[in-house]
Amino acid sequence: AQTVTQSQPEMSVQEAETVTLSCTYDTSESDYYLFWYKQPPSRQMILVIRQEAYKQQNATENRFSVNFQKAAKSFSLKISDSQLGDAAMYFCAGGSSNTGKLIFGQGTTLQVKP
Amino acid sequence: ETGVTQSPTHLIKTRGQQVTLRCSSQSGHNTVSWYQQALGQGPQFIFQYYREEENGRGNFPPRFSGLQFPNYSSELNVNALELDDSALYLCASSLQGPNYGYTFGSGTRLTVV
């Protein structure tokens, strides 16, 4: 069975500071992919960053980067220079190319303080 | 522009009724998935369609069914609605395959009373 766990229901960060959101996963699939999605109040799920679980190199997209620890099955998201527009619910998700379905964590609500 | 549009945005139904939710993907998005997201929770996978055939299903009863059409639009049908079916229903499609992540629509908020 595949599981994705986010242990931080809420996080808060000061504008321009850095924050890290945690995620752990468990799967027996070899061809596995990991994602961070952002869901603002508009409800649309927006892809922030993706990581191929068979690659050790950490993915980076502008101010967003991941710390991928394969052995620990940890996939945390680091947001640098936080902006007010980053405030949203963040979901970690994992998926296998075999099934295509995504397994989502419980989400972390990020508050950005001016 | 997201490329994935869902209708309606909000819907109120009575317990026992049937509902059809619609999703329109960008041309070429041959994979579409539906998710149910309860308030304050992560989305739960309902099922996936690839080239008009269901090729994956989550832990949902048969009264949840779907269709995918040649024009890449799709439907989610729910029969015999229950109060617990109240949720946000998200449609997600992929052009390059699930490995690259899905593009999600803004969802349909279904309330069952």
gemmi code that builds the backbone of each chain (N, CA, C; Angstrom):
import gemmi

chains = {
    "A": [
        ("ALA", (0.844, -1.195, 0.000), (0.000, 0.000, 0.000), (0.884, 1.251, 0.000)),
        ("GLN", (0.399, 2.282, -0.621), (1.118, 3.544, -0.661), (0.534, 4.487, 0.374)),
        ("THR", (1.399, 5.191, 1.072), (0.941, 6.198, 2.035), (1.769, 7.464, 1.883)),
        ("VAL", (1.139, 8.576, 2.175), (1.808, 9.873, 2.193), (1.351, 10.577, 3.467)),
        ("THR", (2.301, 11.064, 4.244), (1.979, 11.642, 5.549), (2.564, 13.038, 5.695)),
        ("GLN", (1.712, 13.981, 6.055), (2.152, 15.330, 6.394), (1.803, 15.546, 7.859)),
        ("SER", (2.789, 15.810, 8.664), (2.586, 15.858, 10.111), (2.372, 17.260, 10.664)),
        ("GLN", (2.395, 18.253, 9.789), (2.237, 19.646, 10.229), (0.909, 20.192, 9.712)),
        ("PRO", (-0.127, 20.233, 10.519), (-1.416, 20.746, 10.033), (-1.338, 22.228, 9.650)),
        ("GLU", (-0.539, 22.998, 10.402), (-0.427, 24.431, 10.141), (1.020, 24.886, 10.322)),
        ("MET", (1.423, 25.817, 9.466), (2.737, 26.440, 9.599), (2.579, 27.934, 9.362)),
        ("SER", (3.503, 28.698, 9.962), (3.458, 30.138, 9.802), (4.860, 30.645, 9.498)),
        ("VAL", (4.961, 31.647, 8.628), (6.272, 32.197, 8.266), (6.126, 33.699, 8.064)),
        ("GLN", (7.191, 34.408, 8.394), (7.208, 35.843, 8.158), (7.553, 36.095, 6.702)),
        ("GLU", (6.933, 37.090, 6.125), (7.235, 37.461, 4.742), (8.740, 37.630, 4.571)),
        ("ALA", (9.266, 37.108, 3.439), (10.683, 37.164, 3.068), (11.542, 36.110, 3.772)),
        ("GLU", (10.962, 35.396, 4.746), (11.705, 34.345, 5.424), (11.543, 33.013, 4.693)),
        ("THR", (12.220, 31.991, 5.224), (12.198, 30.652, 4.633), (11.418, 29.703, 5.524)),
        ("VAL", (10.656, 28.824, 4.918), (9.873, 27.840, 5.669), (10.012, 26.481, 4.995)),
        ("THR", (9.970, 25.437, 5.804), (10.065, 24.065, 5.286), (8.852, 23.265, 5.721)),
        ("LEU", (8.201, 22.662, 4.742), (7.040, 21.798, 5.002), (7.475, 20.346, 4.859)),
        ("SER", (7.053, 19.520, 5.803), (7.525, 18.132, 5.854), (6.545, 17.155, 5.212)),
        ("CYS", (7.107, 16.078, 4.693), (6.300, 15.019, 4.088), (7.104, 13.726, 4.112)),
        ("THR", (6.456, 12.639, 4.473), (7.079, 11.327, 4.352), (6.152, 10.439, 3.542)),
        ("TYR", (6.742, 9.438, 2.900), (5.942, 8.564, 2.067), (6.418, 7.138, 2.242)),
        ("ASP", (5.588, 6.219, 1.803), (5.963, 4.819, 1.830), (5.353, 4.138, 0.618)),
        ("THR", (6.154, 3.419, -0.116), (5.680, 2.709, -1.279), (6.643, 1.585, -1.607)),
        ("SER", (6.128, 0.573, -2.263), (6.983, -0.509, -2.752), (7.223, -0.373, -4.250)),
        ("GLU", (6.620, 0.652, -4.854), (6.783, 0.884, -6.282), (8.182, 1.417, -6.576)),
        ("SER", (8.735, 0.996, -7.689), (10.058, 1.468, -8.065), (9.977, 2.724, -8.920)),
        ("ASP", (8.974, 2.804, -9.770), (8.808, 3.940, -10.676), (7.824, 4.912, -10.032)),
        ("TYR", (8.331, 5.692, -9.088), (7.467, 6.520, -8.238), (7.825, 7.983, -8.404)),
        ("TYR", (6.801, 8.818, -8.321), (6.994, 10.246, -8.492), (6.360, 10.978, -7.324)),
        ("LEU", (6.970, 12.067, -6.933), (6.497, 12.846, -5.792), (6.206, 14.268, -6.221)),
        ("PHE", (5.166, 14.836, -5.635), (4.717, 16.152, -6.040), (4.352, 16.987, -4.813)),
        ("TRP", (4.515, 18.280, -4.964), (3.920, 19.231, -4.038), (2.918, 20.072, -4.821)),
        ("TYR", (1.699, 20.135, -4.271), (0.647, 20.940, -4.866), (0.245, 22.025, -3.877)),
        ("LYS", (-0.135, 23.167, -4.432), (-0.636, 24.296, -3.651), (-2.115, 24.462, -3.962)),
        ("GLN", (-2.935, 24.616, -2.913), (-4.365, 24.839, -3.111), (-4.792, 26.111, -2.385)),
        ("PRO", (-4.910, 27.202, -3.104), (-5.378, 28.456, -2.501), (-6.887, 28.401, -2.290)),
        ("PRO", (-7.473, 29.427, -1.718), (-8.928, 29.437, -1.509), (-9.733, 29.275, -2.798)),
        ("SER", (-9.124, 29.550, -3.939), (-9.820, 29.352, -5.215), (-10.064, 27.876, -5.505)),
        ("ARG", (-9.482, 26.998, -4.712), (-9.692, 25.539, -4.733), (-8.875, 24.807, -5.790)),
        ("GLN", (-8.347, 25.530, -6.777), (-7.614, 24.825, -7.814), (-6.284, 24.311, -7.275)),
        ("MET", (-5.981, 23.091, -7.571), (-4.733, 22.461, -7.156), (-3.661, 22.843, -8.172)),
        ("ILE", (-2.602, 23.524, -7.700), (-1.559, 24.009, -8.596), (-0.259, 23.247, -8.323)),
        ("LEU", (0.320, 22.677, -9.375), (1.563, 21.938, -9.221), (2.699, 22.904, -8.910)),
        ("VAL", (3.387, 22.649, -7.807), (4.505, 23.490, -7.385), (5.821, 22.908, -7.871)),
        ("ILE", (6.006, 21.601, -7.624), (7.276, 20.975, -7.953), (7.086, 19.468, -7.988)),
        ("ARG", (7.883, 18.797, -8.820), (7.829, 17.344, -8.897), (9.231, 16.770, -8.753)),
        ("GLN", (9.281, 15.539, -8.271), (10.563, 14.870, -8.037), (10.428, 13.413, -8.455)),
        ("GLU", (11.387, 12.940, -9.211), (11.402, 11.525, -9.555), (12.093, 10.780, -8.416)),
        ("ALA", (11.406, 9.834, -7.809), (11.909, 9.190, -6.599), (13.131, 8.314, -6.846)),
        ("TYR", (13.429, 8.020, -8.098), (14.612, 7.210, -8.370), (15.840, 8.075, -8.615)),
        ("LYS", (15.658, 9.394, -8.599), (16.778, 10.323, -8.747), (17.106, 10.938, -7.397)),
        ("GLN", (18.366, 11.008, -7.070), (18.763, 11.573, -5.795), (18.805, 13.098, -5.820)),
        ("GLN", (19.004, 13.667, -7.008), (19.144, 15.111, -7.118), (17.852, 15.802, -6.731)),
        ("ASN", (17.957, 16.841, -5.888), (16.790, 17.573, -5.430), (16.264, 18.510, -6.511)),
        ("ALA", (14.937, 18.500, -6.693), (14.320, 19.385, -7.676), (14.248, 20.813, -7.148)),
        ("THR", (14.318, 21.757, -8.062), (14.235, 23.182, -7.716), (13.411, 23.909, -8.762)),
        ("GLU", (12.517, 24.780, -8.293), (11.721, 25.625, -9.175), (11.670, 27.021, -8.543)),
        ("ASN", (12.577, 27.884, -9.009), (12.631, 29.266, -8.510), (12.786, 29.276, -6.979)),
        ("ARG", (11.808, 29.804, -6.251), (11.939, 29.910, -4.797), (11.591, 28.610, -4.082)),
        ("PHE", (11.163, 27.614, -4.823), (10.738, 26.350, -4.241), (11.788, 25.276, -4.508)),
        ("SER", (12.141, 24.549, -3.480), (13.078, 23.447, -3.645), (12.675, 22.328, -2.704)),
        ("VAL", (13.127, 21.131, -3.018), (12.821, 19.993, -2.158), (14.099, 19.458, -1.532)),
        ("ASN", (13.933, 18.858, -0.379), (14.998, 18.099, 0.270), (14.526, 16.653, 0.265)),
        ("PHE", (15.027, 15.899, -0.690), (14.588, 14.520, -0.894), (15.596, 13.571, -0.264)),
        ("GLN", (15.163, 12.856, 0.743), (15.995, 11.869, 1.438), (15.419, 10.496, 1.119)),
        ("LYS", (16.011, 9.836, 0.113), (15.428, 8.600, -0.394), (15.372, 7.504, 0.659)),
        ("ALA", (16.450, 7.334, 1.392), (16.504, 6.264, 2.388), (15.467, 6.482, 3.486)),
        ("ALA", (15.280, 7.713, 3.863), (14.319, 8.045, 4.914), (12.911, 8.206, 4.376)),
        ("LYS", (12.752, 8.156, 3.070), (11.473, 8.382, 2.397), (10.855, 9.694, 2.860)),
        ("SER", (11.681, 10.711, 2.785), (11.274, 12.044, 3.203), (11.337, 12.992, 2.013)),
        ("PHE", (10.360, 13.868, 1.913), (10.241, 14.752, 0.749), (9.725, 16.094, 1.237)),
        ("SER", (10.597, 16.931, 1.749), (10.160, 18.208, 2.304), (10.293, 19.330, 1.287)),
        ("LEU", (9.445, 20.324, 1.436), (9.411, 21.475, 0.532), (9.933, 22.698, 1.252)),
        ("LYS", (10.921, 23.356, 0.656), (11.450, 24.587, 1.198), (11.010, 25.758, 0.329)),
        ("ILE", (10.406, 26.750, 0.981), (9.986, 27.960, 0.287), (10.872, 29.094, 0.781)),
        ("SER", (11.632, 29.662, -0.119), (12.532, 30.767, 0.224), (11.869, 32.094, -0.112)),
        ("ASP", (12.295, 33.145, 0.626), (11.773, 34.487, 0.356), (10.237, 34.462, 0.258)),
        ("SER", (9.602, 33.953, 1.298), (8.148, 33.763, 1.296), (7.398, 35.047, 0.949)),
        ("GLN", (6.367, 34.882, 0.155), (5.538, 36.008, -0.268), (4.102, 35.801, 0.212)),
        ("LEU", (3.367, 36.901, 0.325), (1.991, 36.806, 0.803), (1.165, 35.859, -0.065)),
        ("GLY", (1.475, 35.814, -1.357), (0.756, 34.942, -2.273), (1.044, 33.455, -2.087)),
        ("ASP", (2.020, 33.154, -1.251), (2.320, 31.743, -0.978), (1.348, 31.147, 0.041)),
        ("ALA", (0.579, 31.980, 0.695), (-0.373, 31.486, 1.700), (-1.407, 30.593, 1.026)),
        ("ALA", (-1.513, 29.383, 1.494), (-2.407, 28.391, 0.879), (-2.305, 27.098, 1.664)),
        ("MET", (-3.069, 26.104, 1.214), (-2.920, 24.730, 1.702), (-1.940, 24.041, 0.763)),
        ("TYR", (-0.965, 23.344, 1.338), (0.019, 22.624, 0.541), (-0.154, 21.126, 0.760)),
        ("PHE", (-0.202, 20.398, -0.361), (-0.353, 18.956, -0.306), (0.854, 18.278, -0.935)),
        ("CYS", (1.333, 17.299, -0.251), (2.343, 16.400, -0.779), (1.603, 15.214, -1.394)),
        ("ALA", (2.081, 14.721, -2.522), (1.413, 13.602, -3.177), (2.434, 12.701, -3.836)),
        ("GLY", (2.102, 11.425, -3.906), (2.961, 10.470, -4.575), (2.152, 9.660, -5.564)),
        ("GLY", (2.814, 9.226, -6.624), (2.109, 8.456, -7.636), (3.050, 7.533, -8.374)),
        ("SER", (2.487, 6.441, -8.828), (3.244, 5.463, -9.599), (2.828, 5.530, -11.058)),
        ("SER", (3.779, 5.367, -11.938), (3.455, 5.355, -13.364), (2.635, 4.119, -13.722)),
        ("ASN", (2.639, 3.100, -12.854), (1.854, 1.892, -13.124), (0.356, 2.142, -12.985)),
        ("THR", (-0.012, 2.900, -11.956), (-1.437, 3.115, -11.690), (-1.904, 4.500, -12.102)),
        ("GLY", (-1.009, 5.453, -12.069), (-1.373, 6.815, -12.423), (-2.055, 7.587, -11.313)),
        ("LYS", (-2.590, 6.909, -10.305), (-3.319, 7.640, -9.279), (-2.353, 8.305, -8.313)),
        ("LEU", (-2.792, 9.428, -7.762), (-2.015, 10.149, -6.779), (-2.562, 9.863, -5.386)),
        ("ILE", (-1.670, 9.657, -4.452), (-2.020, 9.539, -3.039), (-1.594, 10.839, -2.374)),
        ("PHE", (-2.534, 11.517, -1.747), (-2.256, 12.812, -1.142), (-2.092, 12.688, 0.366)),
        ("GLY", (-1.261, 13.577, 0.915), (-1.187, 13.726, 2.357), (-2.366, 14.543, 2.853)),
        ("GLN", (-2.358, 14.808, 4.167), (-3.479, 15.489, 4.790), (-3.445, 17.003, 4.596)),
        ("GLY", (-2.312, 17.510, 4.137), (-2.201, 18.933, 3.869), (-1.603, 19.731, 5.013)),
        ("THR", (-0.963, 20.829, 4.660), (-0.418, 21.788, 5.621), (-0.889, 23.172, 5.220)),
        ("THR", (-1.542, 23.855, 6.145), (-1.977, 25.229, 5.874), (-0.830, 26.178, 6.191)),
        ("LEU", (-0.400, 26.924, 5.200), (0.698, 27.874, 5.382), (0.151, 29.294, 5.477)),
        ("GLN", (0.517, 29.955, 6.574), (0.164, 31.360, 6.769), (1.421, 32.197, 6.590)),
        ("VAL", (1.327, 33.259, 5.824), (2.453, 34.165, 5.614), (2.103, 35.514, 6.250)),
        ("LYS", (2.920, 35.910, 7.209), (2.653, 37.142, 7.954), (3.424, 38.316, 7.357)),
        ("PRO", (2.761, 39.437, 7.163), (3.454, 40.612, 6.586), (4.383, 41.272, 7.602)),
    ],
    "B": [
        ("GLU", (-3.840, 30.188, -17.478), (-4.910, 29.303, -17.966), (-4.603, 27.875, -17.556)),
        ("THR", (-5.598, 27.208, -16.924), (-5.329, 25.879, -16.417), (-5.522, 24.828, -17.469)),
        ("GLY", (-6.432, 25.010, -18.411), (-6.712, 24.000, -19.408), (-7.753, 23.014, -18.971)),
        ("VAL", (-8.141, 22.987, -17.728), (-9.148, 22.062, -17.224), (-10.277, 22.870, -16.587)),
        ("THR", (-11.470, 22.716, -17.116), (-12.619, 23.441, -16.582), (-13.678, 22.459, -16.108)),
        ("GLN", (-14.314, 22.801, -15.000), (-15.334, 21.939, -14.425), (-16.637, 22.703, -14.269)),
        ("SER", (-17.735, 21.960, -14.431), (-19.049, 22.575, -14.233), (-19.989, 21.567, -13.590)),
        ("PRO", (-20.944, 22.057, -12.779), (-21.023, 23.425, -12.284), (-19.991, 23.671, -11.185)),
        ("THR", (-19.900, 24.894, -10.697), (-18.956, 25.192, -9.621), (-19.532, 24.799, -8.265)),
        ("HIS", (-20.826, 24.958, -8.128), (-21.519, 24.577, -6.900), (-22.810, 23.851, -7.248)),
        ("LEU", (-23.212, 22.948, -6.365), (-24.407, 22.161, -6.622), (-24.987, 21.692, -5.294)),
        ("ILE", (-26.300, 21.792, -5.163), (-26.973, 21.268, -3.973), (-27.974, 20.214, -4.431)),
        ("LYS", (-27.872, 19.026, -3.828), (-28.758, 17.919, -4.175), (-29.359, 17.337, -2.899)),
        ("THR", (-30.452, 16.611, -3.108), (-31.126, 15.944, -1.999), (-30.672, 14.497, -1.917)),
        ("ARG", (-30.573, 13.995, -0.716), (-30.201, 12.591, -0.502), (-31.077, 11.670, -1.352)),
        ("GLY", (-30.422, 10.701, -2.015), (-31.132, 9.766, -2.869), (-31.155, 10.150, -4.343)),
        ("GLN", (-30.876, 11.414, -4.619), (-30.860, 11.868, -6.010), (-29.588, 11.418, -6.723)),
        ("GLN", (-29.568, 11.698, -8.018), (-28.410, 11.400, -8.847), (-27.800, 12.718, -9.322)),
        ("VAL", (-26.484, 12.727, -9.563), (-25.813, 13.950, -10.009), (-24.775, 13.607, -11.076)),
        ("THR", (-24.600, 14.533, -12.005), (-23.558, 14.415, -13.027), (-22.679, 15.651, -12.983)),
        ("LEU", (-21.393, 15.431, -12.819), (-20.422, 16.509, -12.821), (-19.604, 16.412, -14.101)),
        ("ARG", (-19.228, 17.559, -14.646), (-18.565, 17.573, -15.936), (-17.189, 18.214, -15.881)),
        ("CYS", (-16.340, 17.750, -16.773), (-14.961, 18.215, -16.829), (-14.548, 18.321, -18.287)),
        ("SER", (-13.864, 19.393, -18.609), (-13.362, 19.578, -19.961), (-11.855, 19.779, -19.905)),
        ("SER", (-11.116, 18.874, -20.537), (-9.655, 18.953, -20.544), (-9.177, 19.616, -21.821)),
        ("GLN", (-7.911, 19.969, -21.812), (-7.305, 20.484, -23.042), (-7.205, 19.361, -24.074)),
        ("SER", (-7.206, 19.745, -25.327), (-7.047, 18.763, -26.385), (-5.751, 17.992, -26.191)),
        ("GLY", (-5.839, 16.678, -26.322), (-4.640, 15.860, -26.184), (-4.435, 15.269, -24.804)),
        ("HIS", (-5.164, 15.773, -23.809), (-5.049, 15.224, -22.468), (-5.828, 13.911, -22.427)),
        ("ASN", (-5.143, 12.807, -22.689), (-5.850, 11.545, -22.843), (-6.058, 10.793, -21.536)),
        ("THR", (-5.542, 11.331, -20.459), (-5.732, 10.728, -19.139), (-6.475, 11.705, -18.240)),
        ("VAL", (-7.556, 11.237, -17.645), (-8.303, 12.089, -16.724), (-8.635, 11.296, -15.463)),
        ("SER", (-8.488, 11.956, -14.344), (-8.786, 11.338, -13.057), (-9.773, 12.204, -12.292)),
        ("TRP", (-10.530, 11.556, -11.419), (-11.461, 12.276, -10.549), (-11.073, 12.010, -9.099)),
        ("TYR", (-11.180, 13.072, -8.291), (-10.848, 12.980, -6.875), (-11.979, 13.585, -6.051)),
        ("GLN", (-12.168, 13.023, -4.866), (-13.112, 13.579, -3.898), (-12.319, 14.180, -2.750)),
        ("GLN", (-12.599, 15.439, -2.429), (-11.877, 16.102, -1.345), (-12.879, 16.577, -0.297)),
        ("ALA", (-12.898, 15.894, 0.842), (-13.722, 16.327, 1.956), (-13.095, 17.559, 2.592)),
        ("LEU", (-13.895, 18.333, 3.277), (-13.428, 19.584, 3.874), (-12.253, 19.349, 4.819)),
        ("GLY", (-11.158, 20.056, 4.570), (-9.986, 19.953, 5.435), (-9.146, 18.706, 5.226)),
        ("GLN", (-9.428, 17.951, 4.187), (-8.707, 16.709, 3.917), (-7.991, 16.774, 2.568)),
        ("GLY", (-7.114, 15.810, 2.345), (-6.496, 15.678, 1.041), (-7.438, 14.964, 0.084)),
        ("PRO", (-7.267, 15.186, -1.210), (-8.114, 14.510, -2.195), (-7.940, 12.990, -2.164)),
        ("GLN", (-9.039, 12.292, -2.422), (-9.042, 10.832, -2.496), (-9.353, 10.418, -3.926)),
        ("PHE", (-8.561, 9.507, -4.462), (-8.700, 9.045, -5.836), (-9.989, 8.247, -6.003)),
        ("ILE", (-10.799, 8.644, -7.007), (-12.028, 7.904, -7.296), (-11.784, 6.915, -8.425)),
        ("PHE", (-11.407, 7.433, -9.593), (-11.048, 6.570, -10.719), (-10.329, 7.379, -11.786)),
        ("GLN", (-9.784, 6.645, -12.751), (-9.025, 7.257, -13.837), (-9.480, 6.662, -15.160)),
        ("TYR", (-9.493, 7.502, -16.194), (-9.797, 7.058, -17.539), (-8.640, 7.384, -18.462)),
        ("TYR", (-8.374, 6.426, -19.345), (-7.343, 6.613, -20.355), (-7.940, 6.177, -21.685)),
        ("ARG", (-7.990, 7.102, -22.619), (-8.557, 6.827, -23.944), (-9.915, 6.151, -23.823)),
        ("GLU", (-10.770, 6.746, -22.997), (-12.181, 6.376, -22.840), (-12.415, 5.072, -22.081)),
        ("GLU", (-11.367, 4.482, -21.548), (-11.517, 3.261, -20.763), (-11.091, 3.512, -19.313)),
        ("GLU", (-11.861, 2.996, -18.357), (-11.459, 3.099, -16.959), (-10.263, 2.192, -16.748)),
        ("ASN", (-9.174, 2.734, -16.207), (-7.975, 1.917, -16.000), (-7.424, 2.055, -14.589)),
        ("GLY", (-8.288, 2.416, -13.671), (-7.877, 2.465, -12.261), (-9.031, 2.977, -11.439)),
        ("ARG", (-9.199, 2.419, -10.256), (-10.309, 2.794, -9.403), (-9.877, 2.773, -7.952)),
        ("GLY", (-10.332, 3.746, -7.213), (-10.062, 3.795, -5.783), (-11.150, 3.083, -5.013)),
        ("ASN", (-11.155, 3.291, -3.705), (-12.079, 2.594, -2.828), (-13.426, 3.314, -2.770)),
        ("PHE", (-14.112, 3.347, -3.877), (-15.427, 3.979, -3.966), (-16.429, 2.962, -4.505)),
        ("PRO", (-17.683, 3.020, -4.023), (-18.681, 2.036, -4.448), (-19.092, 2.233, -5.908)),
        ("PRO", (-19.761, 1.228, -6.470), (-20.147, 1.280, -7.895), (-21.107, 2.412, -8.234)),
        ("ARG", (-21.758, 2.993, -7.238), (-22.662, 4.089, -7.572), (-21.899, 5.339, -8.041)),
        ("PHE", (-20.568, 5.301, -7.912), (-19.708, 6.316, -8.529), (-19.255, 5.748, -9.874)),
        ("SER", (-19.641, 6.402, -10.944), (-19.254, 5.926, -12.262), (-18.825, 7.103, -13.118)),
        ("GLY", (-18.185, 6.789, -14.238), (-17.686, 7.872, -15.075), (-17.699, 7.541, -16.550)),
        ("LEU", (-17.450, 8.562, -17.320), (-17.308, 8.418, -18.760), (-16.240, 9.389, -19.239)),
        ("GLN", (-15.518, 8.979, -20.268), (-14.607, 9.901, -20.951), (-14.966, 9.860, -22.429)),
        ("PHE", (-15.019, 11.020, -23.051), (-15.461, 11.130, -24.434), (-14.286, 11.407, -25.371)),
        ("PRO", (-14.476, 11.144, -26.678), (-13.380, 11.356, -27.631), (-12.855, 12.784, -27.660)),
        ("ASN", (-13.682, 13.740, -27.260), (-13.225, 15.141, -27.276), (-12.521, 15.514, -25.976)),
        ("TYR", (-12.150, 14.507, -25.179), (-11.391, 14.657, -23.938), (-12.209, 15.255, -22.798)),
        ("SER", (-13.511, 15.413, -22.987), (-14.335, 15.788, -21.849), (-14.700, 14.527, -21.076)),
        ("SER", (-15.130, 14.698, -19.854), (-15.475, 13.533, -19.041), (-16.580, 13.886, -18.060)),
        ("GLU", (-17.188, 12.847, -17.509), (-18.262, 13.006, -16.540), (-18.017, 12.116, -15.334)),
        ("LEU", (-18.474, 12.599, -14.189), (-18.551, 11.788, -12.981), (-20.024, 11.728, -12.608)),
        ("ASN", (-20.556, 10.513, -12.491), (-21.942, 10.313, -12.101), (-21.990, 9.653, -10.721)),
        ("VAL", (-22.843, 10.169, -9.887), (-23.046, 9.569, -8.572), (-24.533, 9.315, -8.395)),
        ("ASN", (-24.882, 8.046, -8.148), (-26.278, 7.672, -7.920), (-26.561, 7.561, -6.427)),
        ("ALA", (-27.843, 7.619, -6.094), (-28.286, 7.407, -4.707), (-27.430, 8.205, -3.730)),
        ("LEU", (-27.410, 9.505, -3.909), (-26.549, 10.368, -3.108), (-26.772, 10.192, -1.613)),
        ("GLU", (-25.654, 10.220, -0.887), (-25.675, 10.153, 0.575), (-25.099, 11.454, 1.126)),
        ("LEU", (-25.413, 11.728, 2.388), (-24.922, 12.965, 2.993), (-23.393, 13.036, 2.962)),
        ("ASP", (-22.738, 11.884, 3.123), (-21.277, 11.843, 3.139), (-20.645, 12.109, 1.773)),
        ("ASP", (-21.471, 12.166, 0.735), (-20.945, 12.491, -0.592), (-20.685, 13.991, -0.734)),
        ("SER", (-21.106, 14.762, 0.238), (-20.836, 16.206, 0.212), (-19.335, 16.436, 0.258)),
        ("ALA", (-18.808, 17.097, -0.765), (-17.359, 17.284, -0.882), (-17.060, 18.147, -2.100)),
        ("LEU", (-15.773, 18.451, -2.257), (-15.290, 19.088, -3.482), (-14.819, 17.975, -4.413)),
        ("TYR", (-15.304, 17.983, -5.641), (-14.911, 16.967, -6.607), (-13.986, 17.607, -7.637)),
        ("LEU", (-12.793, 17.057, -7.729), (-11.760, 17.605, -8.593), (-11.507, 16.691, -9.778)),
        ("CYS", (-11.398, 17.308, -10.925), (-11.023, 16.611, -12.145), (-9.574, 16.979, -12.447)),
        ("ALA", (-8.798, 16.019, -12.905), (-7.395, 16.284, -13.216), (-7.033, 15.567, -14.504)),
        ("SER", (-6.314, 16.231, -15.372), (-5.933, 15.588, -16.631), (-4.449, 15.760, -16.888)),
        ("SER", (-3.927, 14.924, -17.762), (-2.499, 14.932, -18.041), (-2.266, 14.799, -19.530)),
        ("LEU", (-1.337, 15.606, -20.029), (-0.959, 15.535, -21.437), (0.199, 14.568, -21.634)),
        ("GLN", (1.174, 14.653, -20.750), (2.388, 13.866, -20.946), (2.409, 12.586, -20.134)),
        ("GLY", (1.354, 12.331, -19.402), (1.345, 11.134, -18.578), (1.410, 11.512, -17.122)),
        ("PRO", (0.958, 10.643, -16.244), (0.856, 10.978, -14.814), (2.202, 11.286, -14.191)),
        ("ASN", (3.300, 10.830, -14.778), (4.599, 11.066, -14.206), (4.948, 12.543, -14.115)),
        ("TYR", (4.343, 13.328, -14.978), (4.652, 14.750, -15.017), (3.673, 15.574, -14.190)),
        ("GLY", (2.771, 14.912, -13.523), (1.822, 15.645, -12.704), (0.571, 15.966, -13.488)),
        ("TYR", (-0.500, 16.130, -12.763), (-1.782, 16.415, -13.376), (-2.082, 17.908, -13.315)),
        ("THR", (-2.885, 18.364, -14.265), (-3.462, 19.701, -14.227), (-4.869, 19.568, -13.676)),
        ("PHE", (-5.131, 20.279, -12.602), (-6.429, 20.172, -11.936), (-7.357, 21.314, -12.330)),
        ("GLY", (-8.639, 21.008, -12.298), (-9.646, 22.049, -12.414), (-9.926, 22.641, -11.043)),
        ("SER", (-10.833, 23.602, -10.986), (-11.162, 24.274, -9.724), (-12.230, 23.545, -8.929)),
        ("GLY", (-12.758, 22.467, -9.494), (-13.648, 21.617, -8.733), (-15.106, 22.007, -8.749)),
        ("THR", (-15.926, 21.054, -8.351), (-17.363, 21.268, -8.135), (-17.639, 20.992, -6.670)),
        ("ARG", (-18.216, 21.974, -5.993), (-18.591, 21.788, -4.587), (-19.988, 21.211, -4.542)),
        ("LEU", (-20.097, 19.946, -4.115), (-21.388, 19.271, -4.018), (-21.842, 19.234, -2.567)),
        ("THR", (-23.050, 19.690, -2.344), (-23.659, 19.604, -1.014), (-24.895, 18.730, -1.113)),
        ("VAL", (-24.950, 17.703, -0.279), (-26.097, 16.810, -0.247), (-26.867, 17.076, 1.050)),
        ("VAL", (-28.156, 17.388, 0.899), (-28.973, 17.726, 2.083), (-30.105, 16.721, 2.263)),
    ],
}
model = gemmi.Model(1)
for chain_id, residues in chains.items():
    chain = gemmi.Chain(chain_id)
    for i, (resn, *xyz) in enumerate(residues, 1):
        res = gemmi.Residue()
        res.name, res.seqid = resn, gemmi.SeqId(i, " ")
        for name, pos in zip(("N", "CA", "C"), xyz):
            atom = gemmi.Atom()
            atom.name, atom.element = name, gemmi.Element(name[0])
            atom.pos, atom.b_iso = gemmi.Position(*pos), 0.0
            res.add_atom(atom)
        chain.add_residue(res)
    model.add_chain(chain)
structure = gemmi.Structure()
structure.add_model(model)
structure.setup_entities()
